[in-house]
Amino acid sequence: MINVKELLEELKASPYELIDIVAPHTGVVEFAVKEPGLKVTGAHGAYREKPGTLIATLERERNKKPIRATLTGVVECFEAGLAGRFVEAGTKLATIRHYLTSKEVVDLILKKALFLFPAPERAKYYFIPEIDKKMRASGKNAVEVRDGMELLIMSRMKRETSLPYKGPDGKIYAVYFKLGENVDSGHPLIGVCPGDQLPLVQDVVNRVRSEWEEHE
Amino acid sequence: MELDNRIRKLQDRLSYIRDIFGDKENANIALLQARLDEFLTQERGMSLADQMRHMAQLEDLFLFLEKKLDAQLTPMDRVRIVRHPARLCLKDILENVYDNYTEIGGQDEYSIDPSMLIARAYITRRVGKRVINQPVMVIGQEKGHGQEFRNGGSVKPWGNAKALHYMKVAETENIPIHSYVFTPGSYPIEDYPGAAQQIAKNLFEMASLRVPFVSVISEGGSGGAEAIALSDMRLMLSHGYYSVISPEGAAAIEAKTRQGERVAPELIAKCARQLKITAADNLAMGYVDKVIDEPPLGARVDHYDFYKTLRNEMIKATNQVILQVKGMKLFRSLALSERLARKGQAVDAEEVFVSWNLSSKARENLVWKRHQKFRRLAQTAYMDTRTFGEKVVGRFQGLAWAMNSYFRYEFLRKHQRKIKRLQEELEAEVHLVRNKVGKPIRAVMDKFAGGRPQTVSEEAKTSLTQLSKWDDKGGLSNGKWVYTSPKAKEDRTVTCPNAETHGCLDLWAPDLFGEYAGVCGYCGHHFTMEYQWYLHNVFDQGSIFEFNGQIESGNPLGYEGFDERVAEAKKKTGLKSACMTFESRIENLNLVVAMLVAPFRGGTVGAAEGEKFVRAVERARRKHYPLLAYVHGTAGIRIQEGTNGVIQMPRCTMAVQRYIADGGLYLVLYDTNSYAGPVASFLGCSPYQFSIRSANIGFAGPGVIKETTGVDIPPDYHQAHQALSRGHIQGIWDRREARKNITQALLTMGGRNLYYR
């Protein structure tokens, strides 16, 4: 069992992630960044086709390879002393401070607090009629799930198979699929939260959504 | 009330003039404005008679100055005229030129593509005592006076597919086709059937369409225009333009601007001027047959006299096309001749009746005439450094091949086939009789001999159990490629672009560009290679024999600074044009190859490249050889050659169509980047298009798509696998297996009339 409140406090105390940029292999480093504090962006664009900001280049056997920022943020520090020197694979070259967005914080909390039940294959999913009725009447949080319980119907190419729930007992916190839409294999179908933690998780998530200060 | 209307009309005319001339200062326009303002301020104090008199004077002044302004129009002004919402549209033409029409498959925005309009129309007239109804299929782009859903006449692939469908319907019904080109260019989208591939299909089919086809060009933007304009008679409106690319597009290429950046209007105007896009230019170059004069400053919706002229010209053009191939025509042909028209003695076309139904023989003749017409075009747009004697010898050589091939592969083979078939039949009969009669005898003999074991030779066993033998050497000779890329001589490593997703390790250049033939050993990514790699490693060693090498690219439009650029390309590559044509052998099979080379000005196709391609196709046809178009890379039609380049689209496609119809095998192999015009014509029309894995194939590049459609496209949008998924190509080959796959294709695909079959 995790302490959600403590987690939130921790995140509030340091609302960012530090990402180390390391040398993927040996080579001679040249830095493109000149001083810490530079704003950088990760790969972006509709298809992530636009590359991230160039941090450094690593040359091995006359093959200059660009080392780029993986996420948006600012350069916290970079190993200026290594410029022009040969480094081993795994040597830290720079650190990026990436400020968490409220969405990322919520995802982080839910990832720790919830159990995500994944779709076994690409198909359409429905709740079995009893569960569906109960959810309509009293909301999704009213449904308690147990390991092995008949919960969903998997419908694919007009064949329907029942899908029992596998995982820890708890209440349904979130439903990630929509009626009549295909869900890819491995994508989460429902998020299950231990019964006693449910109100707390809901509260924390709401607070993050309303109060989290986005860093420019 | 009447006066108000007349004032409003003059105001509209003035505002139209301002739109056409843009921001340019012009004393005539200022004068018109001043006179109109003057009239508006003074009219209240005048009597009605005075008002009318002044108005008449003002109208005369407008007419006079419009004529004067018309003489000052620049090519870019003409571009603005055809794009103006007041310009006449196809629907106006249908309403006013034809007597009756029914739109097919469309009602405003409810259409598979509202920018393509198809109508079944009638021309009804009285000739003598008879009333004649002549049906035509009208096909054209509809700009709809700026209606947004018409996309400005930019037709999507399915719109062009619909046009082709109804061309075939017209062919079935044996009625003429009138097409009207009102397009800035095709809508660049790759979804099936694909912009490029559909235009290619249209061109291919139009090349053999067995009905009279007359087209009229108002705005003829490159491939979009060609999709419905391969016709027997091409008319052009005097204020229209017909160009390889929009002046804006040309200017963006010239200025090398990035996406979204604006190009200076002066550069756009300069490009419009240099590209020679006007009706007069195109008539002089021979790419249109006739120019129809429009009223000063271009025809607009309410120019009713112009519709009458257009109707007359359409009837006349259709009659002329038909009379070219009809038996009985003496006086009517004379009556419609241009010579009489120039003397002002022409008979009104409405008074001449020519039946628009053609006999089967006349229809064949029509197609043949169309081929000849396009074959003759652009003959002065390239440089031919052969001497007169060489040209004559070349011509005779072609004739000799044709006769030789006909005798060997058609005449003799026809009879050989008959004998062979008879022989086969006889053998089958004998085999059956021998089996039936001999069976009891053999049984008795076997009994006495105590049963004899059946023996089958090793060779027979192999041929029965193995379909083909795996040859793991491919194009390698003693484990090494015959040709090694210069890139393999660098001592360095190279990173595969898929390294992040596929975990490919760095590759040592001598390995990658040497033994691996530019293929990543981990993920199979194909790095691009030089065309020389294919010349030496795909074809039999020492078998390449180049022909028509003396046909060189030039600068037919006198495009500023282009002579130097062409000279530079020639010096850099050692080639004379972007197309190299040669005869060669693969596994001892002779074939003709036309190769588009990317390093020579991006592999763009101009008049020289087109001519060489057409000649290569003709050579393959005459010699009954298979034809391979190896596209190392092509960026499209060479814009600096203007319509001299764009006309190669129908020309080359017609040559290919004839070759395929005659039973040839036309293979296309894409290698690096193949885009635009060539793909939308003579390459895209092949039923056997294959690609090396390194290829990107499409109509327009990502920048142009974003600019035109406003949609971001994924980075792998044009990749060969996507082209295969969309049904544009027929297969993807590993570079190392190109030779083996070409051999397989030569032996198994198409071509009933090849020398080795």
Interface residues (C-beta under 8 A of the other chain):
Chain A: H25 G45 A46 Y47 E49 R60 E61 R62 N63 K65
Chain B: E490 D491 R492 T493 V494 T495 D506 W508 D712 P714 P715
